[in-house]
Amino acid sequence: MSPPSHFDFTEARDKFTVNYIYKHLPIDDSQTVLKRNETEKKATLDQALRGVLEEQIQKVNVEDFLSLIYISIDGVTEGICSATTPFLLLGDVLDCLPLDQCDKIFSFVEENVSTWKSNTFYSAGKNYLLRIMCWNLLRRLSKSQNTVFCGRIQLFLARLFPLSEKSGLNLQSQFNLDNITVFNKNEQDSTLGLQHAEVKEEGMEVEEGEMGDEDAPAPCSIPIDYNLYRKFWTLQDYFRNPVQCYDKFSWMTFLKYSDETLAVFKSFKLDDMQASKRKLEEMRTAAGDHVYFAKFLTSEKLMDLQLSDSNFRRHSLLQYLILFQYLKGQVKFKSSSCVLNDDQSLWIEDTTKLVYQLLRETPPDGDKFASMFEHILNTEESWNSWKNEGCPSFVKERPAETKPIRPSRKRQAPEDFLGKGPDRKILMGNDELSRLWNLNPDNMEACKSDSREFMPSLEDFFEDAIEQADPTNMVEEEYKVVRNSNYGWRALRLLSRRSPHFFQPTNQQFKSLADYLENMVIKLAKELPKDLPSEEIKTGEEDDDENGDNLLKESNDSPSIQSKAVTNSQMDEIAAKLGSQWKTLADHLEMSEKEIRVIESDSEDVELQAKMLLVAWQDREGPQATMESLVTALNSAGFSNITEGHSET
């Protein structure tokens, strides 16, 4: 296809240019072009090549197009043509040809990948190949009808660009959110229960020639109902978008559905007889003639068969391992709020062990398959670290040749100076520097010394403020330390470092910093040790604040009540008793309609909805979400039978 080796490109360029310009330009302009410099002649030849292509494009002769592109490539090599001309010609051809002809042109592009990667063409043509040709061509192709062609384009880009090319890397860990799994979400339209009953009574009907008696799967003893079907395919949404798992309500739903799904896999063991050696060999032989698709069908009628399919089970279990690696991994662009708590980390660790156990029990070659995938995930950790470091190039520059270094003949320093003598004292050249350097042999331990702790404790700093807050001391407002702006600034810094009250939201409105600090002093006084004067603080105020709680209660008139927080087990017990009546309690817990709708949309399990209600109330109230306040709300809602055994004394 390429021109002969004795082809003189300079002479051909001049003849070709002369013929083209005399054919397309007026006489005066033609004479002017021939007198221009080499750069202008290059531009003229570039335009001439595109003009010839425009004349030939109507003939739709691929061989002629490729011959013209070969001439432009060799012209670039000889320096008589612009480096971008072959890519412009390729783009024009691909835009004008039908898809079946584009396949032949793209085969030419694939064969010459080494040419495009050379220094002459790469910098000038990489953007043309990426944007004008490949992306425009991909838009014209159908992902379902032209799957192989799309894959060839992606492989070509992978061969063309280096591994560290950031335009081909998912640096921000974005997910393909368009990959939505569609399944039947209407239980009324479900025929799964009826189908399962028919299978139990009549047995599974198989078309002749599809499966022999020895290869038939054992009947499933687990009821394959609509609830299992819905929960299993709902999990695909979490695998599609793992960020949902950091949301508390979504995590509870994921946890519940995962436990039930994995329990089904654990109780329904696959037998090696179901995947006999003969059938495996037939599958391997036929695999070369079929296109493999990783996405499974979601028909309800296939659920029973899919549970007996080892490939289907492996795909489902591998999704868990990939999801867990993302949730636990350190990703540079992951939001600061995407952090797992201790319970979530413990559940992921236990579930990972269970998933690997199920993979090892899945025939054929379960142990080998599990070990291989574990190795792949470990390799993926190195890949993530490389991306977090900004994807540095894998190509290392050769170090410059240096002259051999001669051994140093300098006199060694005395041992006393290096701290190796009998005194073990390092001399820094100055008495004061030597003293400071030798205060502690370990510099890090010296930094941890108690003498370097300059931040006061809450008790010491707020002792005067707590004493002045006691009405019995009759300290006037203008003389209180909280009115001092310098004291207030240091108090805020100390609270932000050592007090959790600083970060707790409140509905109270404060007119000044002094009012805010007085409120904080009152809260701190309740928590400080009993030997401080906070034990005797009285406010003199009898009206409740906006939250319905007194800022202080007189300790001499009424015994102190230590409010207990609601534990997770208590919430589970109360949620189980509430059931479908949780909305009645929601009104007494002052939950908004929006919050109730969110709880209803997150799960269809009424017990789980009740648990979500209590969790949302606890998050909103913070430390005020005590068992005492919950019991009060239950009694006012008419659930006095639930509060038995939970009332505080």
N, C-alpha and C positions, 0 to 999 in steps of 0.2 A: 504493500500500500504506500510506503514512503518513497520519495523521489530517489533516483539513482545516485550512487556515491559521487559520480563526476559532475553532479549538478552544480553550476556556478550561480549561487544565490544573488550575488551582487549584480551580475549581468542580467539575470532573470528579473530581479527587482526593477532595474532601470527599464527593461523592455516592457514588463508588465505595467509599470507606472505610466510609461509613455502611451501605451495603447489605451489604458483606462482614462487618462486625463484628456487625450485627444478625442476620446469617444464621448466623455461626459462634460468637459469644460469648454468654454469658448476659446478661440485661438489666442487672444491676448492673455487670458489666465493660464493657459497651458504653458506658454513660454515662461511665465513668471514662476511657476512651480518648479520647473526644471533647474532654475538658477538658485533655489533655496539651499540651506545647509542640511546636514544629515538628520537633525532632529525633525525638521519640517518634512523631509522626505519620508521619515518613518511614519509620521502622522498621515501623510498622503497615502502610503502603502497600506496602512491600517484601514483607512476609509475605502481604499480600492478593494481590499479583500472582503470587506463587509458588503460592498456594492455587488461584487461577483456572487456572493452568497445570496443576496436578495434576488438576483436574476435566476439562480438555480433552485431556489426554495420551492418553486411551483412544480418542478419536475419530481420532487420527492424521491430522489435517488441518493440513498445513504452512502454509497460508495464515493460519489462525487463530493459529498459533504466532508467525508473523512479525509479524502485526498487534499482538499483545501485546508483542513485543520492541520494535517501533517506538514504542509508547506509553511503555514504560519509558525508551527513549533520549531522547524528547522531554521526559519527566518529569525526567530528570537535567538536561537543558539548562535547564529552567525552575526548577530548584532545589527540587522537591517530592519527589524520589526519590533514594535513595542511588546513588552512582556505580557501585557494584559490582553492582547489581541486573540490568542487561542481561546481564552475563557469567554470573551465576548462572542466569538463565533459559536462556541458550544452553547452558550445561553440562548442565542438567537435560534439555533437549530432546535433545541429542546422545547422552546416556546411555540414553535410552529408545527412540529411533528405530532402525530397521534401517539398514544401510549405504546402501542406495539412496536413502532419505529424507535421510540425513545429507549426501549430496552436494548436495541442494538448499539445506539450511540453510547449508552451508559456502560456497555461492555467494553467499548473502546476506552472510556474514562478509567475503568477499573484496571485494565491491562497496563495503563501508563501511569500508575500511581507513583512509581519511582521517579518519573519525570516531574510530576507535580511537586514532589518533596525535595527536589534539587534546589540549590541556592538561587538559581536563575528564575525559577517560577514560583517558589513557595511564598515569599513575602508579597509578591505582586498578585497572586491568584487565590490565596486561601479564602479571602472574603468573598470573591466571586463564586468559588466552588461551594462555599457554605450557604451564602444568602441567595444569589441569583439562580443557581442551578439546583442544588439539593433541596432547599426549603420550598422553592417554587414547584419543583417536581413532586415533592412529598404532598403538597396541598392538592395536587391533581389526582393522586393515587388514593384508592380506597383501602382502608386498613383490613377490611374483611375480604375483598376481592383480589387485591394485589399485595397480599401479606409478604410473599417472598421478595418482591421487588422493593418494598419498604425496608425489609431486613437487609437487603444488599446495600442500600444507600447508607443505613446506619453503620454497617460493617466497613464500608468505604471511608466514612468519616473517622471511624476509630483507627483505621490504618493510616490515614492522612495526617491527623493531628497527633502531637506527642501526648503522653499520658498526663502531663502536667498542664495541658491546655485548659484554662479555667472556664472557657465557654462551654466545655463539655462535661463539667463537673457540677454536681448538685451540692454546692458549697453551703447553702442555707438549710439543707435537710428538708426540702419541701416534698410534700406527698402528692401522689396522683389522686386528687379528690374526685376526679370524674369517674373513677372506677367504682361505680355503684353496683352492688349485687341486688338484683331484682328477684323477689320471691313473693309468695302469696301471704299477705298480711291480714286477710279476712278469714276468720275461723269459720264463718258460715258457708264459704265457698269451698271449704276443705273437704276432701274425700279420703284423707289419709287413714282415719280410723276405720272407715268402711272397707277400704282396700286391705288394711292389715288383718281385719277379721276374715275377709275372703281368703287371704293367703293362708291363714291358720287352718281354715276348714277344708279348702280344696287343694292346698299346696301351690307352689309357684309354677306357673306355666311357662315353659321355655320353648322357643321355636326350634324346629328340628335342625340339627347341625350346629347350633350355637354352643351348647354345653352338654357334656356327657354326664352320665350318672355319677361317675367318680369325682367330677369337678364341681358338682353342685354345692353351693354353700349351705352350711347347716342353718336350719331355721332359727331366726332371732327370737330369743326368749324375752327380750325387753320390749315393752309396749311402745311402738313407734307411733306416738300420737302427735297432734298438731302442736302441742306445747313444746315438745322436744324439737320438732321441725323449726318452729319460729325462733326458739332460743339459739339453736345452732347457727342459723343463717344470719341472725341479728349480730352475732359476734364478728361477722365480716366487716361491719362498719367500724369496729374498733381497730381491726387490722388495717383498714384503709386509712384511718386517721388516728394514730396512737396518742395524739395530744389529749384526746378525750379522757384518757385514763387518769390524768392529773386532776380532773374535776371530781369532787367528792361523790356527788350523786351518780355520775356516770360510772365511776369506779365500783360502786356498790352493785350496780346492775351487771357490769362486766364480771365481777367476782362471783355473783350468784349463778349466772349463766355458764361460766367456765367450769365451776365446780360440778354442775349437773352434767355438762357435756363430757368432761374428763371421767366422771364416774361411769358414764355409759361405755366409754372406750375401755375402762378398766374392767368392767364386769363382762363385757362381750369380747372374749378372746378369739383371735383368729387362729385357725388350725393350718398347719403346713399342707395338709391334704387339699385344702381349698385352692392352693396355688402349686399344682404339681409341676414336676420338672418338664413334662411334655408340653404343658400349656405355656410355660415360661419361654421355652425354646420357640414355640410358634409365635409368641408375642415379639420376641427379639427379631425373628426373621421378617415378620410383617412390619416392623417399626420403620424400616427404611423406605417403604412405599406410602407412608401416611404422614400427614402433617400433625404434629403434636401441639395440642392446646392445653395450657395450664389451667384455664377457667372451667370449672365443673358446672353441670346443669343443676338447676335448683327445683326441679319438678318434685312434687310431693310423692309421686309414684316411684321415684328412684331412691328414696331415702333408705328403704330397707336394704336395697342392693349396695348402696354406697357404704353403709356401715360394714359390709362384708368385703369391701375392696381395700386391699392393703395400700395401694397408691393414694386413694382418697384419704385414708387415715394418716398416712405420712405427710401429705400436704397440709392437713389441718394441724397436726402437731408441730410441724416446722414453722407455721405461722406464729405459734406461741413463742418459740425460741427467738425468732427475729424480733418480735414485739418486745420481749423482755430485755433483749440486748439494747434496744433503743432507750427503753425507760431507765435502765441502769447506767447507760453510757454517758460519757462527758462529751457533749456536743457544743461546739463553740457558739452557734447561733440559737441554742435552746433558751427559752425565756427563763428569767430568774425564778418565776413562780412554778416552774415545772420541776418540782422536787418531791421525791417519795418520802413518806414518813416511815417509821420503824415497822409498823404493822404491814404496810404494803411491801416493803423490802423483804420481810420475813416470809410473806405469802409467795412472793415471786421466787424466792430461793427454794421453798418446799415444792412449788409447782414445777420448777425447772427439773428437779430430781425426778418427779413423777413422769414428766414428759419424756425424759431420756429412758426411763424404765419401760414406758409404753412403746417407744421406738425399738428398743432391744427385743421386745416381745412380739413385734410385728414381722411376720415372715415376708419374703425370704431374706436371709442374711441380715437379721436385725442388728446384731452386735456390730457388724462391719459398717452398716449404714449409719448408726448412731455415732460411732467413733469418727467416721469421715466428716459428718456434718459438724461435730464439735470442733474438729480441726479447722473447718472453714470459718466458723464463727470466731475462733481465736485469731485467724488471719485477718478477719474483718476489723478487729480491734486495732491492728497496725494501720489499716487503711483509714480508720477514723482519726487516729492520732496524726497521720500525715495531713489530712484535711484540716484539722484544728490548727496545725502549724503554718497554714497558708499555702499548702501544696508546693513545697520547694521542688525544683527540678531534680530529676534522678540522674541527670548527666553531670558528672563531676569534671571540672576543668583539670587538665593535667598541670601539676605544679611546675613552676619554672625551675629549670635546672640551676642548682646552686653549687658553688665551690665547696669541696669537702672542708668541714670545720676542723680546725686543728685543736687538739686538746689544750685546755686552758692551763697556763702555768702560774696562775695567781696563787698567792700565799693563802692558805686556809685560815679562816678566822679562829681566834682562840675559843676554847670550849666555854670559858666563862661568858663570853659575849653571846654565844648561841644558847645559853641556858642549859648546858650539859655538864657544867662543872660541879663541884661539891655544893655550892650555894644554890645552884639551879635558878639563877636570877638572870633574866634577859636585860641587857643594857641597851637603852634606847638613845644614848648620847646626851641625855639631859636627866638630871636628878628627878625632877618632877614627873617627866614622862616615864622614866623607869619605875618610879613608885606606883603610878597609876596602872602601868602595864602588868605589874607583878602583884597587884592586890589579890588576884585569884588566878590560879593556873588555867582555869577553864573560863574563857570569855563569856560563853553562853550562860554558864551558871552564875557568873557575876551579874549578868543582866536580869536574872530571875531573883536576885537578892531582895529580901523584904525592905531593905533600906532604900530601894529604888521605887517603892510603891508610894506615889505622891497623891493618889486619889483618896479622899476621905471616905469613910463609910457613911451610909444613910443615917445611922444613929448619931454619929458625931456631928455631922453637918446640920441636921435638922433638930438637934436637941434644944437649942434656944427657941426655934420657931414653934416647936411643940409646947414648950413651957409657956410661951406668950399666948398660944391659942387657948389656954385654959382660962375661962372667964373668972375663976376665983383669983387669978393673979392681977386682974384689972389693969392690963396693959393697954394704953390707948392705941388706936389704929395707926396714928402717924409715927409712933415710936417702934412699931413692929419691924423686924428685920426683913419680912417679906415685901415691905414697901421700898426697900433699898434696891435700886435698879442693878447695881453691881452684884448684889446677893442673888437677885432673881436670875441673872444671866448664868451665874455659876450653878445655881440650883437646877436650871433646865438641862445643862450639860451633864450633871451628875445623875438626874432622873433618866436621861436617855441612855445612860450606860449601865445603870444598876436597878432600875425599877420597871416592872412590867406595866405599871399603871400609866406610864407615859405613852404607850402605844395602844391603849384600849380606847375604842370610840365611846363617845358620850353625847347625849342630847342636851346637856346643859350649856347655856350660853354665859360666857364670862366677859365682863366689861373691861377688865384690866388683867395684867399679868399677876398682880398681887392677889386678886380674887381666885385666880386659878391655883396659885401656890397654896393659899389657905385651904382650898379643897383637897389638894394633894397631901398637905400636912395632916389633915384629919384622917385620910385613908391610911397614911403611913403610921399614924399613932396607934391604930388598931392592930397593926402587925408587929410592932417593935416589942422587944422583951419587956416583961412586966416590971422590971426594976426602974424603968424610965417613968417620968411623970405623966406619960400619956394615959396611964391607968386612971387618972383622976380628971381627965378632960371632960368638961361639960360645955354644951353649946348654948344652952338657954333657948334654943329654937324648938318650937313644938310643931311647926307646920312641916309637912313633907315637901321635898323638892320635886322637880318635874318627873323624876323617875319613880316617885312614890316611896322612896327610902329616906329616912332621916340621915343627915350627914354625921351626927353623933348621937349616941344614946347614953343617958346617965347610967354609969356602971353601978352606982350606989343604990339606985331605985329598982333596977331590974337586972336579973342575971343575964350575962352575955350568952348569946346563942351562936354557936359555931355552925354556919351553914355548910352543908355537905354538897359537893358537886354530884351530878347525876352520872353514874358510871355506864359503861357500854352494855354491861349485862342487864342493868336495870332498864335501859331503854329497849333492849330486845324483849324483855318480859312484858313491859307495858305495851309495846307495839303489837305483840302477839295477842294481848287481850283486847286492844282497841279494834284491830281488824278494819273492816269497812267503815267504822264510825269515826275515823280519825279526823274527818272534816269538821265534826262538831267540836272537837278539842281545838282545831285550828283557829276558830273564831275567838276562843277564850285566850289563846296564846298570841292574839293580835297579828296573825299572819295575813298578808295582803292577798288579793285575788291572783295577782301575777305569780307569787310564790307557790300558791296552791296549783295553778295551771302547770307550772314547771315540774312540780312533783308528780302530777298525773301523767305528764308526757314522758317522763323518764322511765317509768315502769308501770306495768299492769298488775303487779302483785300488790294486793292491798296491805299485806303485812310489811312489805318493803316500803310502800308509800308512807305508812305510819312511822316507820323508823326514820325515813328521810325528813318527816315533819319535825321529829324531836331533835335530829341533828341540826336542821336549819335554825330551830329555836335556840339551841345551845350556842351555835356560832354567832347568832345575833346578840344574845344577851351577855355572852362572855362569862365573867365570874359571877354574875347575878343569876345565872341559870342554875339554881340550886334545887334540890329535891323538895325543899319547903315550898318554893314558888310553883313547882310543877304539881305538887299535891293540891295546892290551892286552886290551880286552874282545873284540875280533874274534878275536884268537888263541885266547883261552880258549874262545870259542864254536865254534871249528873252522873259521874263515874266514881261514885264513892266506893263501890265494890272493888275497883281496881286499886284504890289507894290503901287498902288494908295491908298492913305490913310494911308500908313505905313511909308512914308519917313519922316526922322527927319529934323527939321529946326534948 
